[in-house]
Amino acid sequence: MSQKKNQRKGSAGHPARAQTGTQRQAKGQAKGPADVGPVKHPKVSVSQVKQDLQASGRQQGSPGMLVIALIGATLFMFFYLHIMVLPQMSALSGGLPMPDHRFTYDTAALAELDGAMNEAAHGQLNWVHKTAGVIFPLFVFLCVSAVAAWCLPRGWGRWLSYAAGAVFAVVDIAENMLIESALDAGGEGAGLASAFTSARWVLLVAIALWVVLMVLGKVRRSVAERKAQIAAGSPNPR
């Protein structure tokens, strides 16, 4: 009897401990591995991947920006070389224009120019030919190549455009060297230099017109595709 009474008193005397033990067991059961659900991985569809790639391409920018930048740089180099630098060289030659600004010339013209230029003027023209005279034809080659790659599909059109830009660069740089050689020789070799100068101008005009035509064709196709997309997305009239 006394033992039963002591047990009843012990259980009745510490009701808080009994409740705490019950709560701990309940929490332990709640945190058991049986109540943790499986990890769900998101499903990736092919259409979602295509949309993400297209959005990434739009964020990185269009190749048209690079083409526009190259066209602007080429125009700037033409302005710098043929509008600013070479016309100023006439002040060092008694008002005579440089061979680069002529379409044709002969031995007498180069001999007269050589006699009017002193050693400093020859050095200045040589420096122009080695700097801007090389950079400009290289920019023309890069410009026409980039425009062709942007505007034309793969085929002969692109390769002919690349070839035209490369030929112009070679002719222009060779023309600079031929002019220097003819001036150093007192005008001898002016015929070959004049032929390269004429070819350089013809190629430059043809390439400029071709670049304009390619860009206009690209714009025309883009407008037509846009109109087709708008027409396809519009509801059919009833």
MIDOSE-1310 file (N, C-alpha, C; in nm, 2 decimals, decimal comma, always signed):
residues 238
msqk	+0,08/-0,12/+0,00/+0,00/+0,00/+0,00/+0,09/+0,13/+0,00; +0,19/+0,12/+0,08/+0,28/+0,24/+0,09/+0,35/+0,27/-0,04; +0,39/+0,16/-0,11/+0,46/+0,17/-0,24/+0,37/+0,23/-0,34; +0,24/+0,18/-0,35/+0,15/+0,24/-0,45/+0,12/+0,38/-0,42
knqr	+0,11/+0,42/-0,29/+0,09/+0,56/-0,26/+0,21/+0,65/-0,31; +0,33/+0,60/-0,29/+0,45/+0,67/-0,33/+0,45/+0,69/-0,48; +0,42/+0,59/-0,55/+0,41/+0,60/-0,70/+0,31/+0,70/-0,74; +0,19/+0,69/-0,68/+0,09/+0,79/-0,72/+0,14/+0,93/-0,69
kgsa	+0,21/+0,95/-0,57/+0,25/+1,08/-0,54/+0,36/+1,13/-0,63; +0,45/+1,04/-0,67/+0,55/+1,08/-0,77/+0,50/+1,12/-0,90; +0,40/+1,05/-0,95/+0,35/+1,09/-1,08/+0,26/+1,21/-1,07; +0,19/+1,22/-0,96/+0,11/+1,34/-0,94/+0,19/+1,46/-0,90
ghpa	+0,31/+1,44/-0,84/+0,38/+1,56/-0,79/+0,46/+1,63/-0,90; +0,49/+1,56/-1,02/+0,56/+1,63/-1,13/+0,49/+1,62/-1,26; +0,38/+1,69/-1,26/+0,30/+1,68/-1,39/+0,37/+1,75/-1,50; +0,46/+1,85/-1,48/+0,53/+1,93/-1,58/+0,63/+1,84/-1,65
raqt	+0,70/+1,76/-1,57/+0,80/+1,67/-1,64/+0,73/+1,57/-1,73; +0,61/+1,52/-1,69/+0,54/+1,42/-1,77/+0,50/+1,48/-1,90; +0,45/+1,61/-1,90/+0,41/+1,68/-2,02/+0,53/+1,71/-2,11; +0,64/+1,75/-2,05/+0,76/+1,78/-2,13/+0,81/+1,66/-2,20
gtqr	+0,81/+1,54/-2,13/+0,85/+1,42/-2,20/+0,76/+1,38/-2,32; +0,63/+1,40/-2,30/+0,53/+1,38/-2,40/+0,56/+1,47/-2,52; +0,59/+1,60/-2,50/+0,61/+1,69/-2,61/+0,73/+1,66/-2,69; +0,84/+1,62/-2,61/+0,96/+1,58/-2,68/+0,94/+1,46/-2,77
qakg	+0,87/+1,36/-2,72/+0,84/+1,24/-2,81/+0,76/+1,28/-2,93; +0,66/+1,38/-2,91/+0,59/+1,42/-3,03/+0,67/+1,49/-3,13; +0,77/+1,58/-3,08/+0,86/+1,65/-3,17/+0,95/+1,55/-3,25; +1,00/+1,45/-3,17/+1,08/+1,35/-3,23/+1,01/+1,28/-3,34
qakg	+0,89/+1,24/-3,32/+0,81/+1,17/-3,42/+0,79/+1,26/-3,54; +0,77/+1,40/-3,52/+0,74/+1,49/-3,63/+0,86/+1,51/-3,72; +0,98/+1,49/-3,65/+1,11/+1,51/-3,73/+1,16/+1,38/-3,79; +1,09/+1,28/-3,78/+1,13/+1,15/-3,83/+1,15/+1,15/-3,98
padv	+1,23/+1,06/-4,03/+1,25/+1,05/-4,18/+1,13/+1,01/-4,26; +1,03/+0,95/-4,19/+0,91/+0,91/-4,26/+0,83/+1,03/-4,31; +0,84/+1,14/-4,24/+0,76/+1,26/-4,27/+0,82/+1,35/-4,38; +0,95/+1,33/-4,41/+1,02/+1,41/-4,51/+0,99/+1,36/-4,65
gpvk	+0,93/+1,45/-4,74/+0,89/+1,41/-4,87/+1,01/+1,41/-4,97; +1,00/+1,34/-5,08/+1,11/+1,34/-5,18/+1,13/+1,47/-5,24; +1,26/+1,49/-5,28/+1,30/+1,62/-5,34/+1,25/+1,62/-5,49; +1,18/+1,72/-5,52/+1,12/+1,73/-5,66/+1,21/+1,82/-5,75
hpkv	+1,26/+1,77/-5,86/+1,35/+1,84/-5,95/+1,26/+1,90/-6,06; +1,29/+2,03/-6,10/+1,21/+2,09/-6,21/+1,23/+2,02/-6,34; +1,12/+2,01/-6,41/+1,13/+1,94/-6,54/+1,17/+2,05/-6,65; +1,26/+2,01/-6,73/+1,31/+2,10/-6,84/+1,26/+2,05/-6,97
svsq	+1,19/+2,13/-7,05/+1,14/+2,09/-7,18/+1,22/+2,15/-7,29; +1,21/+2,10/-7,41/+1,29/+2,14/-7,52/+1,25/+2,29/-7,56; +1,12/+2,31/-7,55/+1,07/+2,45/-7,59/+1,13/+2,55/-7,49; +1,13/+2,52/-7,36/+1,19/+2,61/-7,26/+1,33/+2,64/-7,29
vkqd	+1,41/+2,54/-7,33/+1,55/+2,56/-7,36/+1,57/+2,65/-7,48; +1,49/+2,63/-7,58/+1,50/+2,72/-7,70/+1,46/+2,86/-7,66; +1,36/+2,88/-7,58/+1,33/+3,02/-7,54/+1,44/+3,08/-7,46; +1,50/+3,00/-7,37/+1,61/+3,06/-7,29/+1,73/+3,10/-7,38
lqas	+1,76/+3,01/-7,48/+1,87/+3,05/-7,58/+1,84/+3,17/-7,66; +1,72/+3,18/-7,70/+1,68/+3,30/-7,78/+1,69/+3,43/-7,70; +1,65/+3,42/-7,57/+1,65/+3,53/-7,48/+1,80/+3,57/-7,45; +1,88/+3,47/-7,44/+2,03/+3,50/-7,41/+2,09/+3,56/-7,53
grqq	+2,05/+3,52/-7,65/+2,11/+3,58/-7,78/+2,06/+3,73/-7,79; +1,94/+3,76/-7,75/+1,89/+3,90/-7,76/+1,97/+3,98/-7,65; +2,00/+3,93/-7,54/+2,07/+4,00/-7,44/+2,21/+4,03/-7,48; +2,28/+3,94/-7,55/+2,41/+3,96/-7,59/+2,43/+4,06/-7,70
gspg	+2,32/+4,09/-7,77/+2,33/+4,20/-7,87/+2,33/+4,14/-8,01; +2,30/+4,22/-8,11/+2,29/+4,18/-8,25/+2,43/+4,20/-8,32; +2,46/+4,12/-8,42/+2,59/+4,14/-8,50/+2,58/+4,26/-8,58; +2,46/+4,32/-8,60/+2,44/+4,44/-8,67/+2,52/+4,56/-8,61
mlvi	+2,53/+4,55/-8,47/+2,60/+4,66/-8,40/+2,75/+4,66/-8,44; +2,81/+4,54/-8,45/+2,95/+4,53/-8,50/+2,97/+4,58/-8,64; +2,87/+4,55/-8,73/+2,88/+4,60/-8,86/+2,87/+4,75/-8,87; +2,78/+4,81/-8,80/+2,76/+4,95/-8,79/+2,89/+5,02/-8,74
alig	+2,95/+4,96/-8,64/+3,07/+5,01/-8,59/+3,19/+5,01/-8,69; +3,20/+4,90/-8,76/+3,30/+4,89/-8,87/+3,28/+4,99/-8,98; +3,15/+5,01/-9,02/+3,12/+5,11/-9,12/+3,16/+5,25/-9,08; +3,13/+5,28/-8,95/+3,16/+5,41/-8,90/+3,31/+5,43/-8,89
atlf	+3,39/+5,33/-8,85/+3,53/+5,34/-8,84/+3,60/+5,36/-8,98; +3,54/+5,29/-9,08/+3,60/+5,30/-9,21/+3,57/+5,44/-9,27; +3,45/+5,49/-9,25/+3,42/+5,62/-9,29/+3,51/+5,73/-9,22; +3,54/+5,71/-9,10/+3,62/+5,80/-9,02/+3,76/+5,80/-9,08
mffy	+3,82/+5,67/-9,11/+3,95/+5,66/-9,17/+3,96/+5,73/-9,31; +3,85/+5,71/-9,39/+3,85/+5,78/-9,52/+3,85/+5,93/-9,50; +3,77/+5,98/-9,41/+3,77/+6,13/-9,38/+3,91/+6,17/-9,33; +3,97/+6,10/-9,24/+4,10/+6,14/-9,19/+4,21/+6,14/-9,29
lhim	+4,21/+6,04/-9,38/+4,32/+6,03/-9,48/+4,30/+6,12/-9,60; +4,18/+6,12/-9,65/+4,16/+6,19/-9,78/+4,10/+6,33/-9,77; +4,05/+6,36/-9,65/+3,99/+6,49/-9,63/+4,08/+6,58/-9,54; +4,15/+6,52/-9,45/+4,23/+6,60/-9,35/+4,37/+6,59/-9,39
vlpq	+4,43/+6,47/-9,39/+4,58/+6,46/-9,40/+4,64/+6,49/-9,54; +4,59/+6,42/-9,64/+4,65/+6,44/-9,77/+4,63/+6,58/-9,83; +4,51/+6,64/-9,81/+4,50/+6,78/-9,86/+4,60/+6,88/-9,79; +4,63/+6,85/-9,66/+4,73/+6,93/-9,60/+4,87/+6,92/-9,65
msal	+4,89/+6,80/-9,71/+5,03/+6,78/-9,77/+5,06/+6,88/-9,88; +4,95/+6,93/-9,95/+4,98/+7,03/-10,06/+5,05/+7,15/-10,01; +5,04/+7,18/-9,88/+5,11/+7,29/-9,82/+5,26/+7,27/-9,82; +5,30/+7,14/-9,83/+5,45/+7,11/-9,83/+5,50/+7,09/-9,97
sggl	+5,41/+7,10/-10,07/+5,45/+7,07/-10,21/+5,42/+7,19/-10,30; +5,41/+7,31/-10,25/+5,38/+7,43/-10,33/+5,24/+7,43/-10,39; +5,14/+7,36/-10,32/+5,01/+7,36/-10,37/+4,98/+7,25/-10,47; +5,07/+7,16/-10,50/+5,05/+7,05/-10,59/+4,98/+6,94/-10,51
pmpd	+4,88/+6,87/-10,57/+4,81/+6,76/-10,50/+4,89/+6,64/-10,49; +4,86/+6,55/-10,39/+4,94/+6,43/-10,38/+4,89/+6,33/-10,49; +4,97/+6,24/-10,53/+4,92/+6,14/-10,63/+4,80/+6,06/-10,58; +4,79/+6,04/-10,45/+4,67/+5,96/-10,40/+4,54/+6,03/-10,43
hrft	+4,54/+6,16/-10,45/+4,42/+6,24/-10,48/+4,40/+6,26/-10,63; +4,48/+6,20/-10,72/+4,46/+6,20/-10,86/+4,41/+6,07/-10,91; +4,34/+6,07/-11,03/+4,30/+5,95/-11,09/+4,41/+5,89/-11,18; +4,47/+5,98/-11,26/+4,59/+5,94/-11,34/+4,69/+6,05/-11,33
ydta	+4,82/+6,01/-11,36/+4,93/+6,11/-11,36/+5,04/+6,04/-11,44; +5,14/+6,12/-11,48/+5,25/+6,07/-11,56/+5,38/+6,10/-11,50; +5,49/+6,07/-11,57/+5,62/+6,09/-11,52/+5,65/+6,24/-11,49; +5,61/+6,33/-11,58/+5,63/+6,47/-11,56/+5,56/+6,52/-11,44
alae	+5,44/+6,48/-11,41/+5,37/+6,52/-11,29/+5,44/+6,48/-11,16; +5,49/+6,36/-11,16/+5,56/+6,31/-11,04/+5,70/+6,38/-11,03; +5,76/+6,41/-11,14/+5,89/+6,48/-11,14/+5,87/+6,62/-11,08; +5,76/+6,69/-11,13/+5,74/+6,82/-11,07/+5,71/+6,82/-10,92
ldga	+5,63/+6,71/-10,88/+5,60/+6,70/-10,74/+5,72/+6,67/-10,66; +5,81/+6,59/-10,71/+5,93/+6,55/-10,64/+6,02/+6,68/-10,63; +6,03/+6,76/-10,73/+6,11/+6,88/-10,72/+6,05/+6,98/-10,62; +5,92/+6,98/-10,60/+5,86/+7,08/-10,51/+5,86/+7,04/-10,37
mnea	+5,89/+6,91/-10,34/+5,89/+6,86/-10,20/+6,04/+6,85/-10,15; +6,06/+6,89/-10,03/+6,19/+6,87/-9,97/+6,20/+6,74/-9,90; +6,31/+6,72/-9,83/+6,32/+6,59/-9,76/+6,22/+6,57/-9,65; +6,19/+6,68/-9,58/+6,09/+6,67/-9,47/+5,95/+6,63/-9,52
ahgq	+5,92/+6,69/-9,64/+5,79/+6,66/-9,70/+5,78/+6,52/-9,75; +5,89/+6,47/-9,80/+5,90/+6,32/-9,84/+5,88/+6,23/-9,72; +5,94/+6,27/-9,61/+5,93/+6,19/-9,49/+5,79/+6,19/-9,43; +5,72/+6,31/-9,45/+5,59/+6,32/-9,40/+5,49/+6,23/-9,48
lnwv	+5,51/+6,23/-9,62/+5,42/+6,15/-9,70/+5,45/+6,00/-9,68; +5,58/+5,97/-9,65/+5,61/+5,83/-9,62/+5,54/+5,78/-9,49; +5,54/+5,87/-9,39/+5,48/+5,84/-9,27/+5,33/+5,82/-9,28; +5,26/+5,90/-9,37/+5,12/+5,89/-9,39/+5,09/+5,76/-9,46
hkta	+5,17/+5,72/-9,56/+5,15/+5,60/-9,63/+5,17/+5,48/-9,54; +5,26/+5,48/-9,44/+5,28/+5,37/-9,35/+5,18/+5,36/-9,24; +5,11/+5,46/-9,21/+5,01/+5,46/-9,10/+4,87/+5,46/-9,15; +4,81/+5,57/-9,18/+4,67/+5,58/-9,23/+4,66/+5,51/-9,36
gvif	+4,76/+5,52/-9,45/+4,76/+5,45/-9,58/+4,75/+5,30/-9,57; +4,79/+5,24/-9,46/+4,77/+5,10/-9,44/+4,64/+5,07/-9,36; +4,61/+5,15/-9,26/+4,50/+5,12/-9,18/+4,37/+5,13/-9,26; +4,36/+5,23/-9,34/+4,23/+5,25/-9,42/+4,20/+5,13/-9,51
plfv	+4,29/+5,08/-9,59/+4,25/+4,96/-9,68/+4,22/+4,84/-9,59; +4,28/+4,82/-9,48/+4,25/+4,71/-9,39/+4,11/+4,73/-9,33; +4,07/+4,85/-9,30/+3,93/+4,87/-9,25/+3,83/+4,85/-9,36; +3,87/+4,88/-9,48/+3,77/+4,86/-9,59/+3,75/+4,71/-9,61
flcv	+3,86/+4,63/-9,60/+3,85/+4,48/-9,61/+3,76/+4,43/-9,50; +3,79/+4,47/-9,38/+3,71/+4,42/-9,26/+3,56/+4,46/-9,28; +3,54/+4,58/-9,33/+3,40/+4,64/-9,34/+3,32/+4,56/-9,44; +3,37/+4,54/-9,56/+3,30/+4,47/-9,66/+3,28/+4,32/-9,63
sava	+3,38/+4,26/-9,56/+3,37/+4,12/-9,52/+3,26/+4,11/-9,41; +3,25/+4,20/-9,31/+3,15/+4,19/-9,21/+3,01/+4,22/-9,27; +3,00/+4,31/-9,36/+2,87/+4,34/-9,42/+2,82/+4,22/-9,50; +2,91/+4,16/-9,57/+2,87/+4,04/-9,65/+2,83/+3,92/-9,56
awcl	+2,91/+3,90/-9,45/+2,87/+3,79/-9,36/+2,74/+3,82/-9,29; +2,70/+3,94/-9,27/+2,58/+3,98/-9,21/+2,46/+3,98/-9,30; +2,48/+4,02/-9,42/+2,37/+4,04/-9,52/+2,34/+3,93/-9,61; +2,45/+3,85/-9,65/+2,44/+3,75/-9,76/+2,44/+3,61/-9,70
prgw	+2,37/+3,52/-9,76/+2,38/+3,38/-9,72/+2,51/+3,32/-9,76; +2,54/+3,21/-9,71/+2,66/+3,14/-9,75/+2,66/+3,10/-9,90; +2,77/+3,14/-9,97/+2,77/+3,11/-10,11/+2,88/+3,20/-10,18; +2,86/+3,21/-10,31/+2,96/+3,28/-10,39/+2,95/+3,43/-10,36
grwl	+2,84/+3,48/-10,32/+2,83/+3,62/-10,29/+2,92/+3,67/-10,18; +2,92/+3,59/-10,08/+3,01/+3,62/-9,97/+3,16/+3,61/-10,01; +3,20/+3,50/-10,08/+3,34/+3,49/-10,12/+3,38/+3,60/-10,21; +3,30/+3,64/-10,30/+3,33/+3,75/-10,40/+3,35/+3,88/-10,32
syaa	+3,27/+3,90/-10,22/+3,28/+4,02/-10,14/+3,41/+4,02/-10,06; +3,45/+3,90/-10,00/+3,58/+3,89/-9,93/+3,69/+3,91/-10,03; +3,68/+3,86/-10,15/+3,79/+3,87/-10,24/+3,81/+4,02/-10,29; +3,69/+4,09/-10,31/+3,70/+4,23/-10,35/+3,77/+4,31/-10,24
gavf	+3,73/+4,29/-10,12/+3,80/+4,36/-10,01/+3,94/+4,34/-10,00; +3,98/+4,21/-10,02/+4,13/+4,17/-10,01/+4,20/+4,23/-10,13; +4,14/+4,23/-10,25/+4,21/+4,29/-10,36/+4,23/+4,44/-10,35; +4,13/+4,51/-10,29/+4,14/+4,65/-10,27/+4,25/+4,68/-10,17
avvd	+4,26/+4,60/-10,06/+4,37/+4,63/-9,97/+4,51/+4,61/-10,03; +4,52/+4,50/-10,11/+4,65/+4,48/-10,17/+4,69/+4,59/-10,27; +4,59/+4,63/-10,35/+4,61/+4,73/-10,45/+4,65/+4,87/-10,39; +4,57/+4,90/-10,28/+4,60/+5,03/-10,21/+4,73/+5,04/-10,15
iaen	+4,77/+4,93/-10,08/+4,90/+4,93/-10,01/+5,01/+4,93/-10,11; +5,00/+4,85/-10,22/+5,10/+4,84/-10,33/+5,11/+4,98/-10,39; +5,00/+5,05/-10,41/+5,00/+5,18/-10,47/+5,09/+5,28/-10,39; +5,07/+5,27/-10,26/+5,15/+5,36/-10,17/+5,30/+5,33/-10,20
mlie	+5,34/+5,21/-10,20/+5,48/+5,18/-10,22/+5,53/+5,22/-10,36; +5,45/+5,20/-10,46/+5,48/+5,24/-10,60/+5,50/+5,39/-10,61; +5,41/+5,47/-10,54/+5,43/+5,62/-10,54/+5,56/+5,66/-10,48; +5,59/+5,60/-10,37/+5,72/+5,63/-10,30/+5,83/+5,60/-10,39
sald	+5,83/+5,48/-10,45/+5,94/+5,45/-10,54/+5,95/+5,54/-10,66; +5,84/+5,58/-10,72/+5,84/+5,67/-10,83/+5,89/+5,81/-10,79; +5,86/+5,86/-10,68/+5,90/+5,99/-10,63/+6,05/+5,98/-10,60; +6,10/+5,88/-10,54/+6,24/+5,86/-10,52/+6,33/+5,86/-10,65
agge	+6,26/+5,80/-10,75/+6,33/+5,79/-10,88/+6,31/+5,91/-10,97; +6,25/+6,02/-10,92/+6,24/+6,14/-11,00/+6,12/+6,13/-11,10; +6,03/+6,04/-11,08/+5,91/+6,02/-11,17/+5,91/+5,90/-11,25; +6,02/+5,82/-11,25/+6,02/+5,70/-11,33/+5,94/+5,59/-11,26
gagl	+5,86/+5,52/-11,34/+5,77/+5,42/-11,28/+5,63/+5,48/-11,25; +5,61/+5,60/-11,30/+5,48/+5,67/-11,27/+5,37/+5,60/-11,34; +5,39/+5,54/-11,46/+5,28/+5,47/-11,53/+5,22/+5,36/-11,45; +5,31/+5,27/-11,39/+5,25/+5,16/-11,31/+5,18/+5,21/-11,18
asaf	+5,24/+5,32/-11,12/+5,18/+5,37/-11,00/+5,04/+5,43/-11,03; +5,04/+5,50/-11,15/+4,91/+5,56/-11,19/+4,80/+5,46/-11,22; +4,84/+5,34/-11,27/+4,75/+5,23/-11,30/+4,69/+5,18/-11,17; +4,78/+5,16/-11,07/+4,73/+5,12/-10,94/+4,64/+5,22/-10,87
tsar	+4,67/+5,35/-10,89/+4,59/+5,45/-10,83/+4,45/+5,45/-10,89; +4,44/+5,44/-11,03/+4,31/+5,43/-11,09/+4,23/+5,31/-11,05; +4,30/+5,20/-11,04/+4,23/+5,07/-11,00/+4,18/+5,09/-10,86; +4,26/+5,15/-10,77/+4,22/+5,17/-10,63/+4,09/+5,25/-10,62
wvll	+4,08/+5,36/-10,70/+3,96/+5,44/-10,70/+3,84/+5,37/-10,75; +3,86/+5,29/-10,86/+3,75/+5,22/-10,92/+3,70/+5,11/-10,82; +3,79/+5,04/-10,76/+3,75/+4,94/-10,66/+3,68/+5,00/-10,54; +3,73/+5,11/-10,49/+3,67/+5,18/-10,38/+3,53/+5,22/-10,40
vaia	+3,50/+5,28/-10,52/+3,37/+5,32/-10,55/+3,28/+5,19/-10,57; +3,33/+5,09/-10,64/+3,25/+4,97/-10,65/+3,21/+4,90/-10,52; +3,31/+4,90/-10,43/+3,29/+4,84/-10,30/+3,19/+4,92/-10,22; +3,20/+5,05/-10,22/+3,11/+5,14/-10,15/+2,96/+5,11/-10,20
lwvv	+2,94/+5,11/-10,33/+2,81/+5,09/-10,38/+2,76/+4,95/-10,34; +2,85/+4,85/-10,34/+2,81/+4,71/-10,31/+2,77/+4,70/-10,16; +2,84/+4,77/-10,08/+2,81/+4,77/-9,93/+2,67/+4,83/-9,91; +2,64/+4,94/-9,98/+2,51/+5,01/-9,97/+2,40/+4,92/-10,02
lmvl	+2,42/+4,85/-10,13/+2,32/+4,76/-10,18/+2,30/+4,64/-10,08; +2,40/+4,59/-10,03/+2,39/+4,48/-9,93/+2,31/+4,52/-9,81; +2,34/+4,64/-9,76/+2,27/+4,68/-9,64/+2,12/+4,71/-9,67; +2,10/+4,77/-9,78/+1,96/+4,80/-9,82/+1,88/+4,67/-9,84
gkvr	+1,94/+4,57/-9,90/+1,88/+4,44/-9,92/+1,85/+4,38/-9,78; +1,94/+4,39/-9,69/+1,92/+4,33/-9,55/+1,80/+4,40/-9,49; +1,79/+4,54/-9,50/+1,68/+4,61/-9,44/+1,55/+4,58/-9,50; +1,55/+4,56/-9,64/+1,43/+4,53/-9,71/+1,38/+4,39/-9,66
rsva	+1,47/+4,29/-9,65/+1,42/+4,16/-9,61/+1,37/+4,16/-9,46; +1,44/+4,24/-9,38/+1,39/+4,24/-9,24/+1,26/+4,31/-9,23; +1,23/+4,41/-9,31/+1,10/+4,47/-9,31/+0,99/+4,37/-9,36; +1,02/+4,30/-9,47/+0,93/+4,20/-9,52/+0,90/+4,09/-9,42
erka	+1,00/+4,04/-9,35/+0,98/+3,94/-9,25/+0,90/+3,99/-9,13; +0,92/+4,11/-9,10/+0,84/+4,17/-8,99/+0,70/+4,18/-9,03; +0,67/+4,23/-9,15/+0,53/+4,24/-9,19/+0,47/+4,10/-9,20; +0,54/+4,00/-9,24/+0,49/+3,86/-9,25/+0,45/+3,81/-9,11
qiaa	+0,54/+3,84/-9,01/+0,51/+3,80/-8,88/+0,39/+3,87/-8,82; +0,37/+4,00/-8,85/+0,26/+4,07/-8,80/+0,13/+4,02/-8,87; +0,14/+3,99/-9,00/+0,02/+3,93/-9,07/-0,01/+3,80/-9,02; +0,08/+3,71/-8,99/+0,06/+3,58/-8,93/+0,00/+3,58/-8,79
gspn	+0,04/+3,68/-8,72/-0,01/+3,69/-8,58/-0,15/+3,76/-8,57; -0,19/+3,83/-8,67/-0,32/+3,90/-8,66/-0,43/+3,81/-8,68; -0,55/+3,83/-8,61/-0,66/+3,75/-8,63/-0,72/+3,76/-8,77; -0,78/+3,65/-8,82/-0,84/+3,65/-8,95/-0,97/+3,72/-8,94
pr	-0,99/+3,81/-9,04/-1,12/+3,89/-9,04/-1,24/+3,80/-9,08; -1,35/+3,82/-9,01/-1,47/+3,74/-9,03/-1,56/+3,81/-9,13
